[in-house]
Amino acid sequence: MKKTLLILMTLGLFACDQQTNQTQSLQKQIDSLEKKLENTYKPGFGDFMGSIQAHHSKLWFAGLYENWDLADFEVHELMEAIEDIEKFHEGREETLLIGMIMPPLDSISKAIEQKNTALFNSSYTSLTNTCNQCHKAVDMEYIIVKTPDTPPFSNQDFQPLK
């Protein structure tokens, strides 16, 4: 009986020590991954704003030429960029205010769905004004967005497919 008890206690201690080693190994892996995560590239707020500016411009020309498929694509690209800002820049004042852009984007989406050029134009103006209102709200009123005069890319045709 004493031998059995001694054997069981020895096995128990061995099992505890093995679990401690596994825990230490897992902690080392966690520490290593956390260090890698700290050094992983995270897009800056300005990176997202540059992307939004390009899609804002492309959206205008898609609507101007009544290329509703492209306009729909560009609206969704804008929405995706907004979601990414909320994900990667949570807590920033700009991020907290960026939701103000959703009503104009929703209005543009309706215009695209209805293929309504007049509604698209007024909704686009509302979107542009909202961008500028947000810039003012975060003390960046010197960033003024406007309806573009020329396409942002010379290598893209904004005409719809025939």
C-alpha positions in Angstrom: 0.0 0.0 0.0 2.8 2.4 0.9 4.6 1.5 -2.4 1.4 2.2 -4.3 0.9 5.5 -2.6 4.6 6.5 -3.2 4.3 5.6 -6.9 1.1 7.6 -7.2 2.6 10.6 -5.5 5.7 10.5 -7.7 3.5 10.3 -10.8 1.4 13.2 -9.6 4.5 15.3 -9.0 5.9 14.4 -12.4 2.6 15.4 -14.0 2.5 18.7 -12.2 6.1 19.5 -13.3 5.2 18.6 -16.9 2.2 20.9 -16.8 4.4 23.8 -15.4 6.8 23.3 -18.3 3.9 23.4 -20.8 2.6 26.5 -19.2 6.0 28.2 -19.4 6.4 27.1 -23.1 2.9 28.5 -23.9 3.7 31.8 -22.1 6.9 32.1 -24.2 4.9 31.6 -27.4 2.4 34.3 -26.2 5.2 36.7 -25.4 6.8 36.1 -28.8 3.5 36.7 -30.6 2.8 39.8 -28.6 6.2 41.2 -29.6 5.6 40.4 -33.3 2.1 42.1 -33.1 3.7 45.3 -31.6 6.0 45.5 -34.6 3.3 44.6 -37.2 2.4 47.4 -39.7 -0.8 49.2 -38.8 -2.1 51.7 -41.4 -2.1 55.3 -40.1 -5.3 57.4 -40.1 -3.9 59.4 -43.0 -3.5 56.2 -45.0 -7.2 55.5 -44.7 -8.1 59.2 -45.5 -6.0 59.1 -48.7 -7.8 56.0 -49.7 -11.2 57.6 -48.9 -10.2 60.6 -50.9 -9.5 58.5 -54.0 -12.7 56.5 -53.7 -14.7 59.8 -53.1 -13.3 61.1 -56.3 -13.9 57.9 -58.3 -17.4 57.7 -56.9 -18.1 61.1 -58.4 -17.0 60.1 -61.9 -18.8 56.8 -61.7 -22.0 58.7 -60.9 -21.3 61.4 -63.5 -21.2 58.8 -66.2 -24.0 56.8 -64.7 -21.8 53.8 -64.2 -24.0 52.5 -61.4 -22.0 49.2 -61.0 -18.8 51.1 -60.4 -20.5 53.7 -58.2 -21.9 50.9 -56.1 -18.4 49.4 -55.8 -16.9 52.7 -54.8 -19.5 53.3 -52.1 -18.7 49.9 -50.6 -15.0 50.7 -50.7 -15.7 53.8 -48.7 -17.8 51.9 -46.2 -15.0 49.3 -45.9 -12.4 52.1 -45.2 -14.7 53.5 -42.5 -15.0 50.1 -40.9 -11.2 49.7 -41.0 -10.7 53.1 -39.3 -13.1 52.0 -36.6 -11.1 48.8 -36.2 -7.6 50.2 -36.3 -8.1 53.6 -34.7 -10.6 52.9 -32.0 -10.9 55.7 -29.5 -9.5 58.6 -31.6 -11.7 61.7 -31.7 -11.8 61.4 -35.5 -13.0 57.8 -35.3 -15.7 58.7 -32.8 -17.1 61.3 -35.3 -16.7 59.3 -38.5 -20.1 57.7 -38.2 -21.6 61.1 -39.4 -20.6 60.0 -42.9 -23.0 57.0 -42.9 -26.3 58.9 -43.7 -24.9 60.5 -46.9 -23.4 57.2 -47.9 -26.8 55.5 -47.4 -28.4 58.2 -49.5 -25.9 57.7 -52.2 -26.5 53.9 -52.1 -30.3 54.6 -52.6 -29.6 56.9 -55.5 -27.4 54.2 -57.1 -30.0 51.5 -56.5 -32.7 53.7 -58.1 -30.2 54.9 -60.8 -31.3 58.4 -59.9 -28.8 61.0 -61.1 -30.4 64.0 -59.4 -30.5 62.1 -56.0 -26.9 61.0 -56.6 -25.7 64.5 -57.2 -27.4 66.0 -54.1 -26.3 63.0 -51.9 -22.8 63.4 -53.2 -22.8 67.1 -52.2 -24.1 66.1 -48.8 -21.3 63.6 -48.5 -18.7 66.2 -49.4 -20.2 68.7 -47.0 -20.2 66.1 -44.2 -16.5 65.4 -44.8 -15.7 69.1 -44.4 -17.9 69.3 -41.3 -16.0 66.4 -39.7 -12.7 68.0 -40.6 -13.9 71.2 -38.8 -15.1 69.3 -35.8 -11.6 67.8 -35.3 -9.8 71.1 -35.9 -8.6 70.1 -39.3 -10.7 72.7 -41.2 -7.7 73.3 -43.5 -8.5 70.0 -45.2 -11.2 70.9 -47.6 -12.8 68.3 -49.8 -14.7 69.3 -53.0 -16.3 67.8 -56.0 -13.4 66.8 -58.3 -12.7 68.5 -61.5 -10.7 65.8 -63.2 -10.6 62.0 -62.7 -8.0 60.9 -60.1 -6.5 58.3 -62.5 -5.8 58.7 -66.2 -5.8 55.0 -66.7 -9.4 54.3 -65.6 -12.4 54.6 -67.9 -15.5 55.7 -65.9 -18.0 55.0 -68.7 -20.3 52.0 -68.1 -19.9 48.9 -70.2 -22.2 48.7 -73.2 
